[in-house]
C-alpha cells in the first residue's frame, strides 16, 4: 500500500469516528466534551476514552 493511500484511509476513518462520537453524544444526551477532537487526532483510542473514561468528581 502506498503512503498516500494509507494516510487517506486513516484520515477518512478518524473523521468517521469523530462523527460517530458526536452523533452518539447528541442522540444519547451524553456530554461529548473534547472527545470528538481527541478521536479525530487519535482514532480508536479516542472512542475508547469517550466510552470508558469517567471523570473524577474529586471524591476520595
C-alpha positions as CSV (number, residue, x, y, z in Angstrom):
1,X,0.0,0.0,0.0
2,X,1.3,3.4,-0.9
3,X,1.8,6.0,1.8
4,X,-0.8,8.4,0.3
5,X,-3.4,5.7,0.2
6,X,-2.7,4.7,3.8
7,X,-2.9,8.3,5.0
8,X,-6.1,8.9,3.2
9,X,-7.7,5.8,4.6
10,X,-6.5,6.8,8.1
11,X,-7.9,10.3,7.8
12,X,-11.2,9.0,6.5
13,X,-11.5,6.6,9.4
14,X,-10.7,9.2,12.0
15,X,-13.2,11.7,10.6
16,X,-15.8,8.9,10.6
17,X,-15.0,8.0,14.2
18,X,-15.3,11.7,15.3
19,X,-18.7,12.0,13.5
20,X,-19.8,8.8,15.2
21,X,-18.8,10.1,18.7
22,X,-20.6,13.4,18.0
23,X,-23.8,11.8,16.8
24,X,-23.8,9.3,19.6
25,X,-23.5,12.1,22.2
26,X,-26.3,14.0,20.6
27,X,-28.6,11.0,20.4
28,X,-28.0,9.8,24.0
29,X,-27.8,13.2,25.7
30,X,-24.3,12.4,26.9
31,X,-21.7,15.2,27.3
32,X,-19.3,15.0,24.4
33,X,-16.7,17.3,25.8
34,X,-13.4,17.2,23.8
35,X,-13.8,13.6,22.7
36,X,-14.7,14.3,19.0
37,X,-11.4,16.3,18.7
38,X,-9.4,13.6,20.6
39,X,-11.0,11.0,18.4
40,X,-10.1,12.9,15.3
41,X,-6.5,13.0,16.4
42,X,-6.1,9.5,18.0
43,X,-8.8,7.4,16.3
44,X,-9.8,4.3,18.2
45,X,-8.1,5.5,21.4
46,X,-10.4,8.5,21.4
47,X,-13.5,6.3,21.0
48,X,-12.3,4.1,23.9
49,X,-11.8,7.2,26.0
50,X,-15.2,8.5,25.2
51,X,-17.0,5.3,26.2
52,X,-14.8,4.3,29.2
53,X,-13.5,7.5,30.8
54,X,-15.3,8.6,33.9
55,X,-14.2,11.9,35.3
56,X,-13.2,12.0,38.9
57,X,-15.5,14.3,40.8
58,X,-12.9,14.9,43.4
59,X,-14.3,12.3,45.8
60,X,-11.8,10.2,47.7
